[in-house]
Amino acid sequence: MWGRGDLRRPAATIGLLITVGVSGGLLVFLMTQGLEKSIQWLSVAAGVLGVATAAQWPVRRMVVWLQPGEPRPPPDLADTAELLARRLDRQWRREDQWREGGDALALPVRWEVTREAEFAMTGVRWGDLGSADSAVEPRLLAGQYQTIHETFTQRLPARRLVVLGRAGGGKSSLARRLARELLDHRSPGDRVPVFLSLASWGPEEALGAWVSQQLVRDHAMLGKQTPDRIEGSPVPLARSLVEDDRLLFVLDGFDEIPQASRAEALRGIKEIGARVPVVVTSRTDEYRQAVEDFGRGLPRAAAVELSPVDAPAVKSYLREYTALIPPDRWDEVFTLLDRADGNAVARALRVPLMIWLARLVYERRDRDPAELADPVAFADPTAVEHHLLDRMVTAAYRRPGRRSGPETVHRARRWLSFLARWLEADGTKDLEWWRLHGADPSAAARLTTGLPVGLAAGVPAGFITGTFYGPWAGIAAGAALTALATARAFACAWQPFGGRLPGPLLGRSIALATGFGTGLPLVLQGHLPVGVAQGTCVGMLAGLAAGFVVHEGPGAPTRVTVAIRGNRLAILRRLVTGLLVGVVFGAVLGLALGLVDGPTTGMVFAVLSVAMGFALGIVDGLRVWIDKPTDLRGSVSPRTVLRDDRTAALVRALVAGPLVAAATALTTAFAYGPRTGLALGGAMAFAYATTDRMVGVASTSWGRFTLVRAWLALRRQLPWHLMGFLDDAYDRGILRRSGAVHQFRHARLQQRLAAGPSGSAA
């Protein structure tokens, strides 16, 4: 490694070479001008130096103000953990408001260590689960809903638990309840319970890294960089929380991991360490098979299996949470529950999810639960389950005090079914609005959403090119750029180039090469204003076109925070870097053109180069200001993420638009007049602000979402105001929120809506 002195020697050498080169170039330049002109140039230089000397004090004061001062201390992990706990508490309280005491968790769900649970503990000794002061035995782990916190914290010293059960048996609800009570009873400094769905985890990725990504997605504040305590390199706060053992993982839906990956998933959970508290939920058969494939259970993890709910508990629950008038409305169903013949209704209503759905569907007195007693319509438990799942949407959208009616229910069911089919096809629970473009991968959808982007780029390009070279050239250029921009809806960026050379740098290189290749011949022929105008415009159009080939654009939502003082040094560095690039490039180009075509040409291109370099520095500097994580105390939800990305997109467009417009208008006005300059500047600004892969609105997550949503709304597959519909579905209990994404209330509901009801669900 170089020391500080070693760094100074190359810097001094480079500085000396630049000084010698610039001085030699100026000397050669002055020798070509003759005595009289040389004196004039030296007078101008003296004036510039005088102005620079007079401006030295205010410039120094500005630099002092721009210095960041004392660096901000890195966020304290203990404070961050407490903030995360408060945010989770607020989020879960909002969830509790919807339940209003009628959740399936109010059922007396019971569990015990069954033979299947013991098989899931293959290789785990009971002595490993306890401590010297507290032994663990199977009988001590038997319990029910009200004792889950006590069982986990007082009867399992290792705090490692696997919850097994059948589909809809209440595993997820029980795990959520445990996470909620752990949060309610935690003291400052205790681990923060985080509830995560394993459906989106690929076991080829380390579990800790995946948890960090999920936390950043759901809580953008945890994406803030902080120095690692051991390595010192900057890492997200989420990763620091994971590695500093400040979290307790509640991992739901192990069975939703693809079967071929479940054994590897067990290995991944095992690798976080036997001393790390963890809760895992899974269907019994899927977890048993994973243990068999892996060869053993999770070290120091007890396993329990949920039991079916008995008939007295079901009847008590339905009486308490549904209408009591008329008094005999449940009699026929209760008779079936008391029978021991294994009828369809009794078998279906032993699962907490189905019992909760029966409460939701028949809580109002105008709904008659006696229809469930029809032996023909409900000949098996599956028919009962499908009936209740189909009626759930109807019940949710016909609640008193809300907009309801047959047409409202019909539209809601159609839109929810479309979303459910998309998620099922994608193999996920997370409804992420910024991935909506994957909901309809058809060629017609891509063409319809890509064509507006192509036209937004091609029409201005055709207008600008036609002004210079005639209508046929304009039509050809506009059609070519329209086709290129539209094609981006069907393909990714050119990765082989993008991997070796960053897309923005390659695009700018193409723009500069094309611009000078177009303008220089005209300049050398004596047409300076025309050459500058055409070179600038054609180069910028070439850069815009290159962006569709080499630059992918933002892949995820971004945010903007107005925090200049905290980023002053970073912004200043980018401004100075851009200015220096322009100065160096302008000095070389200006000297070369001055020797060939006279000092006027050299000065024009030198000033133009400096201006372009400074403009690039402004854009780069403002990107530091724009693309920042949300403030540590900000809240995150799907709607706020959308709003933040929209704001960032518009700010980028407002930054790029005026810069591009000014460059185009100024360079073309001298050759073609101010009116043409303004028209061409407006056209170029529109093209860049709308479609550029770095700053254009259409290339952002919000822009893609807006285009795809419009296409799907025209096809009546989704509403025009999609976020409002999702929020309403959340309020009605059809969806839930997990940080920045929506999810269906239960996986069975998502699966049923994706399949579509077999009959009317009015």
N, C-alpha and C positions, 0 to 999 in steps of 0.2 A: 504493500500500500504506500502511496505517496504521502509524505508529510506536507505541512503547510508551506515550508520553504521550497519543496520540490514543485508545488503548484505555482509558486510565484515566478520561477524561472521560465517555464513555457509561456506564461501570460506576458511577462516582460518582453520575451523574444518576439511574440506575436505583435505586441503593441509597437515595438521598434520597427518591425517589418512594415506594418500598416503606415506608420509615420513616414518612413523612408519612401514607401510607394506613393503615398498621397503627395508628399513634397516634390518628388520627381515628376509626377504627373502634372502638378501645377506649374513646375518650371518649364516643362516641355510646352504646355498650353500657352504660357506667357510668351515663350520664344516665337511662337507662330503668329502672334498678334501684332507684332511691331511695337515700337517704343510708345507711341501715343495711346494705343489701346491698352497696353500693359499698365500704363500709369492710371488709366481709368479703372481698370479691374482692381488694381491695388488700392485705389481710393475707396472703391465700393467695399473691399475687404476690410479696410481700416474702419469704415463706418459700421460695418457689421460687428467688428470686435468692440467698438465703442459701445454699441447698444448692448452687446453681451455683457460687458463690464458693468454697465449701469443696471442691468437686470440681475446681476449676480446675487444681491441681497434678497430680493423677493423669491428668486428661484430656490435659494438655500432654505428660506423659511418654508416654502412649499414642500421641499424634500423632507425637512424635519417633521412637518405635519403628517406626511405620508408614511414616515417610519412607524412600525407597529407598536413601538414602545415595549413595555414589559410583556413577555408572552403570557397568554392566558394559561393557567394551570389546567392539566388534563382533567376531564370529569372524574369525580370520585365514584368508584364502582359501588360503594355502599349506598351513596345517594341515588345513583342510577337504579339500583335494585329497588329502593324504596319508591322511586317514581314509577317504575314499572308495576309494582304492586298496587299503587293507587290507581293507575290507569286500568289495570285488570279488574280491580274492585268496582270501578265506575261502569265498565263494560258489562260485567256480570250482573250488576244491580239492574241495568237496563233490561237484560234478558229476564231477570226475575219478575220485572213489572208485567211482562206479557203473560207469564205463566199464571199469575194471580191465584196461586194455590191449587191449580188444577193440573199440575204436571203429573206425568206418570211416576215421578219420584215419590209422590205422596203414597203410593202403594207400598205395602209391607214386603218389599223385595227381600228374599232371604238367600243366603249362600252357605255353603259348607265345603269341606274337603272331601270330594267324591273320589271314586276310583279313577275317573278321567283326570281330575286335578292332580292326584298322586302320580299318574303317568307323566303329566306335564312337568313334574318335579324330578324326573329321572336324573340321577347323579347328584341330587341335592339332599344332604343329610339334615334331619330336623335340628341336630345340634348346631349346624351352621347358621340357623336362622335366629337363634337366641343369643343371650349373653350370660355372663357368670351370674348375674342377678335375676335374669328373667328367661326361663326356658319356654320354648314354643312347642305346643302340641296341637294335633289336628282339632281336637274338641274346642280349644280356645279360639280358633279362627271362625267357628260357626257364628253367624250373626245376621242382622237385618239392616235395613236402610238407615235407621236412626243411629246405629252403632259403627258406621263405616269409619268415621274419624277416630274413634276410640280404638277400633281394631288395628288400624294402620299405625297409629302413633304410639300406642301403649302395649300392644301384643306382638308387634313386629319390630324389634330393635333395629334391624337392618333396613326397614322401610323399603322393601322391595316386594311387589305384589303383582301377580298375573290374575286377571279376572276373566273367566271363561263363561260361556253361555250360548244359547241358541240365538238365531236371528231375531231381533226385536225383543230380546229378553231383558233389556234394561242395562246392558253393560256400559254403553256410552253415557247414559244418564247418571248411572252410579259413579262413574269416573269423574264426570263434571261436578257432581255433588261433593265428592272427596276433594277435588281441587278447590272448590268454593269454600269448604270448611277449613282446609289447610290455610287458605288465604285469610279467612276470618280470625283464625286462632294464632296466626304467626306473630312473632315478636320481631322488633327491629334486629336485623342481622341474620334472621332465619332465611332458609332457601325460599325462593318465590316459585310457587307452582305454575307451570305453563302447560296448557292443554293443547295438544297438537294431533292432527289427523295424519296417520302414517300412509294414507293412500298416495300421496305425492312423493314419497321417499323412494329413491332408488338405492338399494343396499350397496351398490358399487361406490357410493359416496359416504364418507364418514358421517356417523350420526350427529356428532357435535357440529360439524360444518353445516349439515342440513338444518339443524335446529337454529343455528345462527342466521341462516338465510330466511327461514320462516319468521323469525322474530323481527328482522329488518323489514320484511314485507309488511308485517302487521303493525309494527311500531317503528316508523321511520327514524325516530330519535335515536334508535339503537344502531343506526348506520353511521353515526358520527365516529370519526377516526380518533383513536387514543393510542399512545405508545404502549406496546406490549411490556409487561413488567419484567420479563426475562430477556427477550430478544431486543426490545427497544424499538422495533419497527412498528409503524402505525397499523392498527387492526381495528375493525368495527367494535363498538361497545358490546354488541351482542356476543361476539366471540370471546371477549374478555369475561363477560358474565358466565359463559359456559365453562371456560377454562379455569376460572377462579372458584368454581363449585358454589355458585350463588343461586342455582336453579334446581327445581325438582321436575323431572320430565313426567308428564302424564300422556302416554302415547296410546291413542285410540285407533282401533280398526286395523290390527295386525293382519287380519284375514283378508283385507283389501289389497295387500301386496300380492303381486302375481305369484302363483304357486311355485314357479321355478326359482323364485328369488327368496322364498321365505326362510330356507335354511341359512342362506347368507345373511338375511336380516337378523336372525337370532345371533349369528356371529357378530354382526355389527353392534347389536345392543350389548352383548357380552363384553365387547372391547372397551366400552366406556368405563368398565371397572366394577368389581363386585361390591365396592363400598359406596357407590353412587346410588342414592335413592331413585327408584323408578317405578312407574305403574304402567302395565301393558294390558289392553283389553283385546279379546279375540273370540271368534266363534270356536267352539270346542273342537270340532273335527279338524279344522284347518290348523289350529295350533298343535294338536296331537300329531298330525302328519309332519309338521315342521320339526318338532322335537325328534320324531323318529328319523327324519332325514339328516338332522344335525348331529344326532347321537346322544344328546343330553339336554336338560333344561337349563334355564338361566341360573347362574350361581347365586346362592343365598336368596333366591326369590321363592316365596310361598305362592301357591296357586289355589284358588277357590273357584267353585262353579255355582252359578245362580240357579235357583230352583224355580219351577213354575209356581205361579200365584194360586192359592187355593180358592175354592168357591166362596166361602164366607167373606174373605178379604175383597174379592171382586164385587160382591153384592154391596158390601158396606161402602166401598169407594163410589160406585155408581149412584147409590142413594144420596151420598153426601154432595156430589158435584153435579147433579142433574136435577131437573124440575121434579117436584113431588106430587104435582097435580096433573092429571088424575092419579089417585093413589095406586092404581093397579097397572100403571103403564109398563112396568118391568116384569110383571108376574110371569108371562110366558117365557121370557128369556131366563129368569131365575129358576124356573122349573127345569129347563134344559141343563142349567149349571148344576143342579142338585142330582141329576140322574147319573148313573154310573155306567151308561152304555157307550161312552166315548163318542157322543154325537159331535157334529161339526162345530156348533157354536161353543160348546164347552171346551173343546180342544183349542179353538182359536183364541178364546178369551182367557187363556192361561198365560198369555204373553203380555208383558206390561205395555208394549207399544199398541197392541190391538185394544187393550182395555182403555187406554188413554184416548184412542181414536173413537171408541164407542161413546165415551163421555163427551168428546167434542161434537160428534155428529148428532147426538140425541140429548144434548143439554137443554134444548128448548122444548117446551111442552107441545109445540105443533109438529114435532117429529115423533113418529111412533116406532119405538124399538121392537114392537111385536112382529114387524116384518122379518126380523132375523129368524123367527121360528118357522119360516116356510121351508119344509124339508126338500122341496124340489129345487128352489132357487139357490139354496145353500146346502148342497149335498156333501160338501167337503170343506175343511178349514180354509183352503185357498180361496174359495168363492167368498167366504166371509171376509177374509183379509182384503181381497180386491174391492169388494163393496165398500168397506170402511175407508180405504185409501182413496177411492174415487169420490166418495162423499165428503172427504176432508176439505177439498178445494171449495165445493159448494157451500159447506158450512162456514168456512172462513170468509167467503165473499157474500154471505147473506146475514152478516151480523147486524143487529140493530144499530142505528146511528151512523152507518156507513153507506156509501153508494153501493147499491146492489141491484139485482134483477137478473133475469135469464141471460140477457145479452152480455152483461158484465161478467157473469160466471163463464159463459162460453168463450169470450175473448181471453179471459185470464187463463183458462185451461189450455187454450191453443198456444198462448205465448209460453206458459210454463212447460208445456210438453216439448216445445221446440228447444228451450234451454236445457231441459233434462236429456233430450236425445243428443245434444251437442256434448254435454258433460260425460254421458255414458260412452259415446264414441271416442272421447278423448281419454277415458279412463281416469277421471278425476272428480273430486267433490267441489273443488274451488271454482267459483264463477268469477273469473277475473275479467273485468270489462275491457282491459287493454289487449286481451286475446280474442276479442269477439270476431276478428277477421277469420279465425279458424272455424267459426260456426257454420259457414257455408263455403266449402272449398271448390265449388263448381266453377267451370270456366266462365259461365255467364256472370256470376257474382264478381269474379276477379276483373273481368272486362268492364263491368258497370262501375266498379269502384276505382279502377285504374284509369279509365278514359278521362274523367274530370281532371285528374292530375296531369295526364298527357296534354290535354287542351290548355290547361293553365300555364304549362311551359311552352307548348308549341305555338300558340297564337301570338304571344308577345315576340317570340323568336322570329316568326314569319313576318310580323310587322316591322321589326328592326332590320332584318335582312332585306326585306323588300324595299325599304327606304334607301338602302345603299346600292343594291344590285338589280333592282327591278322586281316586278310582281312574280315572274316565274321562279326566280331564285328564292323569293320569300315563301312561296307556296311549298317549294321543295324542302327548304330548311325547316319550316313549321311542321310539315308532315313527318319529316325524319325525327325531329325532337318529340313530337306527339307520340309516334310509334315507340321510340325508345323509353319515354317516361311511362307509357301505358304498359310496356313489357315488364316493368319492375314489379307489377302486381303478380307476375307469374314466375319470377326467378329472384334469387338472392344476388348480392353483389359479387363481383368477380374476385373470389376469394384468393386465388393464387397470387394476384397482384396485391390485393389488400393485405395479405399476410406478410409480404416482404416489405412493402412500402405503405405506410398509413394512408388511408383513403383521402383525407383532407389535403395532405402534402402532395400526393400524386395529382389530385384534381387541380390544385393551384399551379403545379408545374405545367400541366397541360394547358391551362388558361394562359400562363405567361408565354409559353412557347408558341401557341397559336396566335396570340395577340401580336407579338413582335414579328412573327412570320408574315402576318397580314399587313401590318402597318409600316414596317421598315422599307419595303420596296417603294411604297408610295412616297415616303419621306425622302428617300434618296433620289426620287424623280422630281423633287421640288414641291410636292404637295403635302406640306407639313400638317396643316389643320385636318385635312381629310385623312391622312395616314394615322394621326393620333386618334381621331374619332373612330375610324373603322377598326383599328387595332384594338382599342379598348373594348368596344362593343362585341366584336367577334371573339376576342379572348374570353370575355366574361360569359358569352353564350357557350363557348367550348368548355369552360369550367363547369357551367351548369349541367351540360350534357354529360360530362365525365362523372359528375357526382352520382348519376343514376347507374353507372357501371361499377365504380370502385368504392363507393361509400354507402354503408348500410343505413345510417341514420340512427336516432335513439331507439333502443330496443325495449325500453321500459319507461314508465312514467317518470317525469322529472319534476323538480320543485324550484321555486325561486324565493329567495329571502333577501330583503334589502339590507345588506350588512357590508357596507363598503369599508368601514374602519377596521373591521376584523380581517379584511383581505387586502389592505392597501398595498402591502409589499408585493404580493403575488400579482395584483393588477398592474402595479408600476413596472415590474419586471417584464411583463408581456408587452406593455406599451413601449418600453425602451428597446426590447428585442426587435419588435416590428419596425421601429424607427431606425435602428442601426442597420437592419437588413435593407431597408429602403435607401439609407445613406450610402452604404457600400455599393449596392447595385447601381444607384444613381450616379455615384462618382465614376465608376468604371464605364457605364454606358454613356454618361454625359461626356466624358473625356474622349471616348472613341468616336462618338458622333460629332463632337466638336472639331476633331481633327479632320473628319471626312466631309462634313456638311456645314461647318461653321459654328460659332459659339451659340447662336440663337437656338439651333436644333439641339445642341448638347444641353443647354440650360433647360429647355422645355422638357426633354426626356429625363433629365436629372430631377427636376422638381416633381414631375409625374411619378417617378419611381419612389421618391421620398414620401409623397402623398399616399401612394398605394401601400407602402410598407407601414406607414402610420395608421392607415385605415385597418389593415389586417391586425395590427397591434391592439387597436380599440376593440375590434370584434373578439379577439382572443381574451383580452382583459375583461370584457363584459361577460364572457362565458363563465369566467371564474365567479362572477357575481351572481349570474343567473342559476347555474347548475349547482346548487347547494342543498344539503339535506334540510328538511323542515326543522324549525327551531325546537330545542329540546323539550319545551313545554307545550308544543303544538299537539293537536289531536288529529288522529288519522281514521278515516272511514272511506268506503268506496267513493262517496260523493266528494270528500275533500281531496282525495288523490286525483280525481278527475279535474276538479277545479284548479288544483295546483299545476297540473300538467298543461291545462288550457292557458293559464296565466303565463307559464314559462314559454309556451309556444308563441303567444302574442308578443311577449317582450322580445324574443329573438327576432320575430318578424319586424317589429318596430325599430330594432337596432339595425338589422340588415337593410331594410327598405330604404331609409334616408341615405345611408352610405352609398348604396348602389345607385340610387337615383342621382345623387350629387355627382358621382364619378361619371356617369353616363351623360348627364345634362351638360356639365361643364366642358367635357371633351368634344361633344358634338355641336354645341351651340356656336363655337368659333367657325366651324366649317359649314354648318347648315342653317344657322340662325337660331335665335332663342326659342321660337315656337316649336321647331322640330326637336331641339334639345330637350325641352320639357316633356314633349310627347314620348320620345325615346327613353328618357329617364323614368317616367312613370311606368312604361311598359316593362323595362328591366327590373324596376323595383317590385312590381307585381309578380313577375316570374320568380324572382329570388325569394321574396317573402312568403310565397305560397308553396313552392315546390323544391327549393334547395334542400339537399339531403342533410345539411348541417343545421340550417336555421328555419327551413320552410315549414309552414303550418301543416301542410298535407303529409309531411314525413314524420310527424310526432305521433305519439300514442293517441292523443285526443283527436288529431286529424283523421287517422285511420278509423278510429272508433266512430266518428261522425259520419264518414262516408259509408261504412258498412251498415251502421244503424239505419241510415236513410234507405239503403237498398233493401234491407230486411223489412223495414216498415212499409215500403211500397209493395212488397210481396205479402204483407199482412202476417208475417211470421213473428214480428215483434212490434211493440208500440213505438210511436215517434219519441215519446218521452220515457225512454227505457229506465233511467235512473230513478225517476219518480215511481214507476211501476215496481221496481225492485224494492224501494223503500216501503211502499205500501204493502207489498207481499211480506216484508219483514215485520211490519206492524201487525199484520193479520196472523202471523205465526207460521206461514208457509216456508219462509226462509229464515235463516239466522245469519249473523255476521261473525266473521273471524278476522278482525283487524281490517285490512283493506279489501277483503273479498266477501262475497255472499256465498252461502251454502244452503242446500235444501235441509229442512228440519231433520229429516232422517233419510238414510240411504235407500230404504224400502220405498219411500215416497218418490224419490228421484227415479228409481227403477220402474215403478208403476206408471209414472207420467211419461217416461220414455217409451214404454210399451204401448201406452194408449189404452183407455178404458174400453172394455168389450161392449158396453151398452150405455144407456143414458145414466147420468149421475145427477139428475135434476133434484 
